[in-house]
Amino acid sequence: MQVLIVCVSASNGNTRKVAGAMADVFDARPVEPEDVDDEMLAEADLVGIGSGIYAMDFHRRIRAFVRRLPEVTEKPAFIYWTSGAPEPPFWSYTHRLTRRLEAKGFRVLDSFSCRGWDIWLPLRLIGGLNKGRPNDDDLDRARRFVTDLRDRVAATPESI
């Protein structure tokens, strides 16, 4: 199975660690959005797209990447992210990105998130939040998440 894992990890490498753990399951490597071409996308059986959360949204490079994606037909995808704080009940981080991907023809199957070390402005003064995250448990959860997705896509790709 060909898996494309697109990653922007702009601050502390949190999301890059998660993307790397996911990519290891497929003997792949995470790629920057600007490095993805139409051929890579066409060859992928499953596409993962992720970044850290900045001002309650995905990184601007991920949003720009999704805007310039070509139309596809029912290509399975997943979204992943890291953040310093939990997702608030009044704001879904994935809602807008999922809608944009679905408008391009992707089937967003699921999403994965975990805490990441956050040193945003005033938090830096106290050493940040979630130092040491993502940790080994987070990375194991990321591996299990993509293993489950791989098995779901392989078992019944037309019914997902």
N, CA, C and O of each residue as an XYZ file, in Angstrom:
640
protein
N       0.847     -1.182      0.000
C       0.000      0.000      0.000
C       0.888      1.239      0.000
O       1.812      1.358      0.804
N       0.596      2.147     -0.903
C       1.313      3.429     -0.981
C       0.610      4.447     -0.089
O      -0.584      4.704     -0.247
N       1.347      5.014      0.831
C       0.783      6.014      1.738
C       1.601      7.284      1.632
O       2.831      7.253      1.658
N       0.912      8.387      1.513
C       1.536      9.706      1.439
C       1.209     10.431      2.740
O       0.040     10.646      3.059
N       2.244     10.806      3.490
C       2.049     11.518      4.750
C       2.660     12.900      4.609
O       3.879     13.058      4.541
N       1.790     13.892      4.568
C       2.181     15.288      4.380
C       2.227     15.946      5.753
O       1.302     15.804      6.552
N       3.310     16.666      6.017
C       3.528     17.200      7.363
C       4.145     18.592      7.331
O       5.075     18.861      6.570
N       3.610     19.467      8.171
C       4.266     20.729      8.496
C       4.487     20.712     10.004
O       3.541     20.589     10.782
N       5.739     20.837     10.401
C       6.098     20.858     11.812
C       6.990     22.073     12.015
O       8.206     21.993     11.843
N       6.384     23.198     12.381
C       7.074     24.478     12.320
C       7.736     24.940     13.612
O       8.585     25.830     13.568
N       7.385     24.375     14.743
C       7.910     24.923     15.997
C       8.942     24.024     16.663
O      10.141     24.299     16.604
N       8.483     22.959     17.294
C       9.366     22.137     18.119
C       9.588     20.727     17.572
O      10.228     19.910     18.235
N       9.083     20.429     16.398
C       9.232     19.090     15.836
C       8.208     18.102     16.346
O       8.333     16.902     16.103
N       7.189     18.587     17.055
C       6.162     17.701     17.605
C       5.470     16.892     16.516
O       5.410     15.664     16.583
N       4.956     17.584     15.528
C       4.180     16.921     14.488
C       5.081     16.060     13.614
O       4.643     15.023     13.116
N       6.316     16.464     13.420
C       7.273     15.657     12.649
C       7.491     14.303     13.326
O       7.609     13.289     12.638
N       7.546     14.266     14.658
C       7.701     12.997     15.376
C       6.504     12.083     15.116
O       6.671     10.891     14.859
N       5.310     12.643     15.183
C       4.101     11.859     14.949
C       4.072     11.366     13.502
O       3.783     10.196     13.251
N       4.366     12.246     12.557
C       4.385     11.863     11.142
C       5.418     10.770     10.895
O       5.169      9.844     10.124
N       6.571     10.873     11.543
C       7.608      9.860     11.388
C       7.164      8.510     11.903
O       7.422      7.488     11.268
N       6.493      8.490     13.055
C       5.986      7.227     13.602
C       4.950      6.612     12.658
O       4.942      5.401     12.439
N       4.091      7.446     12.110
C       3.091      6.953     11.154
C       3.763      6.421      9.897
O       3.405      5.353      9.401
N       4.723      7.156      9.391
C       5.414      6.763      8.161
C       6.172      5.454      8.352
O       6.261      4.657      7.419
N       6.719      5.218      9.541
C       7.452      3.973      9.809
C       6.597      2.740      9.554
O       7.110      1.716      9.103
N       5.316      2.824      9.832
C       4.408      1.693      9.620
C       4.387      1.290      8.145
O       4.196      0.118      7.819
N       4.582      2.254      7.268
C       4.493      2.015      5.822
C       5.848      2.027      5.126
O       5.920      1.990      3.897
N       6.920      2.080      5.909
C       8.256      2.198      5.343
C       8.314      3.383      4.370
O       8.846      3.284      3.264
N       7.753      4.488      4.820
C       7.678      5.715      4.013
C       8.410      6.821      4.762
O       9.035      6.586      5.796
N       8.320      8.021      4.224
C       8.867      9.179      4.915
C       7.875     10.334      4.777
O       7.243     10.490      3.732
N       7.739     11.138      5.825
C       6.863     12.312      5.719
C       7.431     13.301      4.706
O       8.647     13.409      4.547
N       6.551     14.015      4.030
C       6.981     15.007      3.052
C       6.347     16.360      3.361
O       5.255     16.447      3.923
N       7.062     17.401      2.980
C       6.537     18.758      3.096
C       5.478     18.969      2.010
O       5.580     18.372      0.939
N       4.477     19.793      2.260
C       3.422     19.987      1.257
C       3.951     20.485     -0.089
O       3.417     20.123     -1.138
N       4.985     21.303     -0.061
C       5.520     21.857     -1.305
C       6.238     20.797     -2.148
O       6.496     21.020     -3.331
N       6.561     19.649     -1.548
C       7.251     18.578     -2.260
C       6.309     17.566     -2.901
O       6.759     16.667     -3.612
N       5.019     17.702     -2.660
C       4.042     16.759     -3.207
C       3.704     17.158     -4.634
O       3.364     18.309     -4.909
N       3.803     16.193     -5.534
C       3.401     16.453     -6.918
C       2.201     15.575     -7.267
O       1.809     14.704     -6.491
N       1.628     15.815     -8.440
C       0.423     15.092     -8.850
C       0.655     13.591     -8.932
O      -0.241     12.807     -8.618
N       1.843     13.186     -9.350
C       2.140     11.753     -9.462
C       2.155     11.085     -8.088
O       1.606      9.996     -7.922
N       2.773     11.726     -7.115
C       2.796     11.178     -5.753
C       1.380     11.014     -5.224
O       1.042     10.001     -4.612
N       0.569     12.013     -5.467
C      -0.811     11.975     -5.000
C      -1.585     10.866     -5.706
O      -2.337     10.132     -5.065
N      -1.409     10.739     -7.008
C      -2.125      9.721     -7.777
C      -1.745      8.313     -7.343
O      -2.595      7.423     -7.328
N      -0.481      8.097     -6.991
C      -0.009      6.767     -6.608
C      -0.409      6.378     -5.188
O      -0.370      5.198     -4.841
N      -0.787      7.339     -4.374
C      -1.110      7.071     -2.974
C      -2.473      6.391     -2.843
O      -3.461      6.811     -3.444
N      -2.492      5.327     -2.037
C      -3.747      4.657     -1.703
C      -4.406      5.297     -0.487
O      -5.606      5.138     -0.267
N      -3.620      6.016      0.292
C      -4.084      6.673      1.502
C      -3.228      7.914      1.708
O      -2.008      7.866      1.551
N      -3.868      9.028      2.060
C      -3.154     10.294      2.238
C      -3.400     10.809      3.656
O      -4.546     10.925      4.091
N      -2.318     11.115      4.370
C      -2.405     11.732      5.682
C      -1.904     13.160      5.603
O      -0.875     13.429      4.983
N      -2.625     14.072      6.227
C      -2.284     15.491      6.174
C      -2.308     16.040      7.596
O      -3.301     15.897      8.309
N      -1.186     16.680      8.008
C      -1.171     17.165      9.372
C      -0.191     18.276      9.648
O       0.734     18.535      8.877
N      -0.423     18.930     10.779
C       0.456     19.991     11.272
C       0.146     20.209     12.742
O      -0.740     19.576     13.316
N       0.893     21.111     13.324
C       0.521     21.599     14.638
C      -0.668     22.546     14.476
O      -1.016     22.950     13.366
N      -1.264     22.877     15.580
C      -2.386     23.820     15.564
C      -1.856     25.186     15.976
O      -1.194     25.327     17.005
N      -2.157     26.184     15.160
C      -1.701     27.554     15.375
C      -2.925     28.462     15.340
O      -3.622     28.520     14.327
N      -3.190     29.159     16.420
C      -4.358     30.043     16.506
C      -5.629     29.288     16.118
O      -6.460     29.785     15.359
N      -5.755     28.074     16.659
C      -6.943     27.231     16.488
C      -7.169     26.752     15.062
O      -8.309     26.501     14.672
N      -6.113     26.622     14.284
C      -6.244     26.131     12.913
C      -4.953     25.425     12.500
O      -3.917     25.552     13.154
N      -5.042     24.684     11.409
C      -3.855     24.039     10.859
C      -2.904     25.095     10.304
O      -3.320     26.210      9.988
N      -1.652     24.747     10.189
C      -0.641     25.660      9.681
C      -1.062     26.185      8.308
O      -1.687     25.464      7.530
N      -0.726     27.419      8.018
C      -1.119     28.056      6.750
C      -0.609     27.282      5.541
O      -1.263     27.275      4.498
N       0.548     26.631      5.661
C       1.078     25.852      4.530
C       0.205     24.630      4.239
O       0.068     24.235      3.082
N      -0.375     24.038      5.258
C      -1.302     22.914      5.051
C      -2.575     23.429      4.394
O      -3.090     22.807      3.465
N      -3.084     24.556      4.866
C      -4.304     25.108      4.263
C      -4.071     25.459      2.797
O      -4.937     25.203      1.960
N      -2.926     26.036      2.475
C      -2.600     26.367      1.076
C      -2.449     25.100      0.245
O      -2.893     25.052     -0.902
N      -1.828     24.083      0.814
C      -1.667     22.802      0.118
C      -3.022     22.217     -0.262
O      -3.215     21.787     -1.399
N      -3.945     22.198      0.665
C      -5.265     21.633      0.399
C      -5.991     22.452     -0.665
O      -6.685     21.884     -1.509
N      -5.844     23.763     -0.639
C      -6.490     24.606     -1.660
C      -5.989     24.268     -3.059
O      -6.762     24.319     -4.015
N      -4.708     23.922     -3.198
C      -4.188     23.685     -4.540
C      -4.230     22.209     -4.965
O      -3.778     21.872     -6.060
N      -4.762     21.337     -4.119
C      -4.883     19.934     -4.497
C      -5.800     19.777     -5.708
O      -6.776     20.514     -5.842
N      -5.496     18.827     -6.588
C      -6.401     18.562     -7.707
C      -7.634     17.789     -7.226
O      -7.651     17.240     -6.125
N      -8.640     17.761     -8.059
C      -9.829     16.951     -7.772
C      -9.436     15.474     -7.843
O      -8.678     15.065     -8.722
N      -9.959     14.688     -6.912
C      -9.753     13.243     -6.901
C     -11.112     12.574     -6.761
O     -12.126     13.239     -6.547
N     -11.120     11.261     -6.884
C     -12.366     10.516     -6.742
C     -12.259      9.548     -5.584
O     -11.616      8.503     -5.686
N     -12.893      9.908     -4.485
C     -12.997      9.024     -3.327
C     -11.656      8.496     -2.818
O     -11.556      7.328     -2.441
N     -10.642      9.330     -2.803
C      -9.336      8.919     -2.284
C      -9.373      8.961     -0.756
O      -9.685     10.002     -0.178
N      -9.054      7.831     -0.087
C      -9.058      7.818      1.379
C      -7.985      8.738      1.956
O      -6.866      8.810      1.447
N      -8.347      9.432      3.020
C      -7.434     10.374      3.666
C      -7.681     10.390      5.163
O      -8.730      9.959      5.642
N      -6.706     10.891      5.886
C      -6.874     11.136      7.309
C      -6.151     12.428      7.655
O      -5.271     12.891      6.928
N      -6.547     12.991      8.782
C      -5.979     14.241      9.272
C      -5.352     13.951     10.633
O      -5.882     13.167     11.420
N      -4.218     14.595     10.897
C      -3.596     14.445     12.207
C      -3.029     15.795     12.633
O      -2.721     16.650     11.803
N      -2.899     15.965     13.953
C      -2.349     17.219     14.464
C      -1.813     17.040     15.873
O      -2.149     16.090     16.580
N      -0.961     17.996     16.257
C      -0.506     18.115     17.629
C      -0.904     19.500     18.122
O      -1.011     20.452     17.348
N      -1.118     19.585     19.416
C      -1.470     20.891     19.984
C      -1.095     20.918     21.457
O      -1.006     19.884     22.119
N      -0.880     22.123     21.944
C      -0.539     22.292     23.349
C      -1.736     22.135     24.259
O      -1.601     21.697     25.402
N      -2.896     22.486     23.764
C      -4.110     22.439     24.570
C      -5.136     21.538     23.887
O      -5.068     21.322     22.677
N      -6.074     21.019     24.651
C      -7.109     20.191     24.038
C      -8.003     21.010     23.112
O      -8.124     22.227     23.255
N      -8.613     20.334     22.182
C      -9.550     20.980     21.277
C     -10.742     21.489     22.088
O     -11.345     20.723     22.839
N     -11.086     22.764     21.948
C     -12.214     23.289     22.734
C     -13.541     22.721     22.230
O     -13.663     22.405     21.046
N     -14.517     22.589     23.096
C     -15.798     21.995     22.684
C     -16.567     22.849     21.665
O     -17.442     22.339     20.965
N     -16.248     24.116     21.585
C     -16.959     25.011     20.671
C     -16.266     25.162     19.317
O     -16.758     25.901     18.465
N     -15.130     24.476     19.095
C     -14.379     24.682     17.856
C     -13.682     23.397     17.447
O     -12.779     22.928     18.140
N     -14.097     22.829     16.328
C     -13.456     21.624     15.814
C     -12.283     22.013     14.923
O     -12.465     22.721     13.932
N     -11.089     21.559     15.266
C      -9.924     21.857     14.439
C     -10.056     21.242     13.054
O      -9.586     21.816     12.072
N     -10.688     20.086     12.968
C     -10.722     19.360     11.690
C     -11.885     19.739     10.785
O     -11.862     19.417      9.597
N     -12.882     20.401     11.305
C     -14.102     20.640     10.526
C     -13.827     21.319      9.178
O     -14.240     20.810      8.136
N     -13.148     22.438      9.191
C     -12.919     23.171      7.929
C     -12.005     22.402      6.982
O     -12.254     22.360      5.777
N     -10.946     21.791      7.522
C     -10.032     21.038      6.673
C     -10.742     19.826      6.071
O     -10.541     19.510      4.898
N     -11.556     19.159      6.853
C     -12.331     18.018      6.336
C     -13.246     18.470      5.211
O     -13.296     17.825      4.163
N     -13.966     19.559      5.404
C     -14.867     20.071      4.351
C     -14.105     20.385      3.075
O     -14.564     20.066      1.978
N     -12.940     21.009      3.214
C     -12.147     21.363      2.024
C     -11.648     20.114      1.303
O     -11.663     20.057      0.074
N     -11.207     19.120      2.063
C     -10.750     17.875      1.440
C     -11.904     17.145      0.758
O     -11.752     16.643     -0.356
N     -13.040     17.085      1.414
C     -14.196     16.424      0.820
C     -14.658     17.136     -0.446
O     -15.112     16.487     -1.389
N     -14.549     18.449     -0.478
C     -14.914     19.201     -1.683
C     -13.992     18.858     -2.855
O     -14.370     19.017     -4.016
N     -12.779     18.387     -2.544
C     -11.823     17.981     -3.581
C     -12.001     16.507     -3.972
O     -11.342     16.031     -4.896
N     -12.884     15.785     -3.276
C     -13.144     14.389     -3.606
C     -12.509     13.374     -2.679
O     -12.582     12.175     -2.946
N     -11.885     13.819     -1.593
C     -11.288     12.899     -0.631
C     -12.356     12.348      0.306
O     -13.363     13.008      0.565
N     -12.135     11.142      0.812
C     -12.957     10.560      1.881
C     -12.126     10.629      3.148
O     -11.198      9.838      3.320
N     -12.437     11.550      4.031
C     -11.690     11.683      5.285
C     -12.229     10.618      6.235
O     -13.363     10.693      6.709
N     -11.376      9.617      6.499
C     -11.795      8.451      7.268
C     -11.760      8.669      8.766
O     -12.598      8.138      9.495
N     -10.784      9.455      9.234
C     -10.609      9.596     10.667
C      -9.584     10.691     10.939
O      -9.010     11.268     10.016
N      -9.366     10.967     12.222
C      -8.337     11.935     12.596
C      -7.626     11.459     13.850
O      -8.163     10.677     14.634
N      -6.408     11.949     14.018
C      -5.580     11.596     15.161
C      -4.995     12.877     15.734
O      -4.606     13.783     14.997
N      -4.938     12.941     17.058
C      -4.292     14.086     17.695
C      -3.592     13.655     18.970
O      -3.936     12.644     19.582
N      -2.617     14.436     19.350
C      -1.977     14.243     20.646
C      -1.376     15.578     21.078
O      -1.229     16.501     20.277
N      -1.041     15.653     22.334
C      -0.421     16.852     22.872
C       0.998     16.990     22.339
O       1.668     16.006     22.027
N       1.428     18.230     22.245
C       2.790     18.540     21.856
C       3.328     19.626     22.765
O       2.570     20.379     23.377
N       4.637     19.695     22.843
C       5.281     20.723     23.648
C       4.952     22.076     23.045
O       5.200     22.313     21.863
N       4.401     22.952     23.848
C       3.916     24.254     23.389
C       4.666     25.353     24.134
O       4.579     25.469     25.356
N       5.404     26.155     23.368
C       6.140     27.274     23.981
C       5.669     28.609     23.397
O       6.464     29.536     23.248
N       4.394     28.704     23.071
C       3.816     29.932     22.538
C       3.961     31.058     23.561
O       3.664     30.888     24.743
N       4.410     32.181     23.090
C       4.638     33.432     23.812
C       4.754     33.335     25.327
O       5.835     33.013     25.820
N       3.687     33.599     26.097
C       3.874     33.633     27.553
C       4.219     32.266     28.148
O       4.816     32.198     29.222
N       3.857     31.192     27.474
C       4.158     29.853     27.999
C       5.665     29.602     28.047
O       6.151     28.817     28.861
N       6.383     30.272     27.174
C       7.836     30.122     27.136
C       8.462     30.521     28.479
O       9.467     29.943     28.892
N       7.871     31.500     29.151
C       8.404     31.982     30.427
C       8.377     30.913     31.517
O       9.178     30.952     32.451
N       7.461     29.969     31.396
C       7.361     28.902     32.404
C       7.859     27.563     31.861
O       7.637     26.521     32.478
N       8.534     27.589     30.700
C       9.066     26.352     30.122
C       8.106     25.630     29.202
O       8.397     24.538     28.713
N       6.956     26.249     28.970
C       5.980     25.674     28.051
C       5.054     24.669     28.705
O       5.145     24.381     29.898
N       4.159     24.147     27.880
C       3.225     23.105     28.311
C       3.616     21.799     27.631
O       4.133     21.805     26.513
N       3.374     20.700     28.294
C       3.533     19.362     27.716
C       4.964     19.045     27.300
O       5.184     18.387     26.283
N       5.926     19.503     28.070
C       7.314     19.183     27.737
C       7.474     17.658     27.704
O       6.979     16.946     28.579
N       8.172     17.182     26.683
C       8.356     15.748     26.514
C       7.286     15.076     25.680
O       7.330     13.863     25.476
N       6.334     15.840     25.199
C       5.277     15.299     24.345
C       5.513     15.760     22.915
O       6.011     16.868     22.720
N       5.188     14.986     21.936
C       4.649     13.648     22.068
C       5.676     12.684     22.642
O       6.866     12.758     22.337
N       5.181     11.769     23.486
C       6.060     10.803     24.128
C       5.905      9.434     23.459
O       5.199      9.303     22.459
N       6.558      8.434     24.007
C       6.506      7.100     23.406
C       5.081      6.561     23.320
O       4.722      5.912     22.337
N       4.266      6.826     24.343
C       2.874      6.372     24.302
C       2.110      7.044     23.165
O       1.338      6.390     22.464
N       2.320      8.347     22.980
C       1.668      9.065     21.881
C       2.074      8.484     20.536
O       1.236      8.292     19.655
N       3.364      8.203     20.383
C       3.859      7.683     19.104
C       3.354      6.262     18.861
O       3.084      5.894     17.717
N       3.224      5.461     19.912
C       2.628      4.129     19.762
C       1.163      4.239     19.342
O       0.697      3.475     18.497
N       0.444      5.184     19.929
C      -0.958      5.403     19.526
C      -1.043      5.815     18.066
O      -1.949      5.381     17.355
N      -0.107      6.653     17.605
C      -0.081      7.081     16.202
C       0.148      5.883     15.283
O      -0.500      5.764     14.243
N       1.061      5.003     15.661
C       1.318      3.795     14.860
C       0.088      2.894     14.804
O      -0.270      2.381     13.743
N      -0.552      2.708     15.950
C      -1.768      1.870     15.976
C      -2.884      2.497     15.141
O      -3.625      1.794     14.454
N      -2.995      3.814     15.205
C      -4.014      4.527     14.431
C      -3.859      4.249     12.934
O      -4.831      3.882     12.274
N      -2.648      4.419     12.389
C      -2.465      4.217     10.951
C      -2.497      2.742     10.572
O      -2.878      2.402      9.452
N      -2.103      1.865     11.486
C      -2.213      0.429     11.213
C      -3.675      0.052     11.053
O      -4.029     -0.705     10.148
N      -4.524      0.574     11.925
C      -5.968      0.323     11.819
C      -6.520      0.886     10.512
O      -7.304      0.220      9.835
N      -6.118      2.107     10.151
C      -6.580      2.692      8.879
C      -6.134      1.861      7.692
O      -6.916      1.612      6.774
N      -4.866      1.426      7.705
C      -4.351      0.591      6.625
C      -5.199     -0.671      6.478
O      -5.569     -1.054      5.369
N      -5.498     -1.302      7.589
C      -6.281     -2.532      7.551
C      -7.702     -2.276      7.056
O      -8.256     -3.084      6.311
N      -8.286     -1.162      7.464
C      -9.636     -0.818      6.999
C      -9.653     -0.562      5.496
O     -10.549     -1.031      4.795
N      -8.663      0.182      4.998
C      -8.608      0.495      3.573
C      -8.347     -0.764      2.764
O      -8.962     -0.963      1.717
N      -7.446     -1.614      3.232
C      -7.093     -2.834      2.508
C      -8.246     -3.828      2.487
O      -8.434     -4.535      1.496
N      -9.027     -3.893      3.575
C     -10.100     -4.878      3.677
C     -11.286     -4.546      2.786
O     -11.816     -5.420      2.100
N     -11.698     -3.301      2.795
C     -12.889     -2.920      2.043
C     -12.736     -1.523      1.485
O     -13.440     -0.617      1.933
N     -11.844     -1.303      0.523
C     -11.603      0.062      0.060
C     -12.836      0.737     -0.534
O     -12.975      1.954     -0.416
N     -13.722     -0.004     -1.159
C     -14.879      0.648     -1.775
C     -15.985      0.996     -0.795
O     -16.875      1.782     -1.119
N     -15.937      0.414      0.413
C     -17.033      0.665      1.352
C     -16.667      1.594      2.489
O     -17.493      1.838      3.369
N     -15.451      2.118      2.498
C     -15.045      3.006      3.591
C     -15.666      4.375      3.419
O     -15.442      5.263      4.241
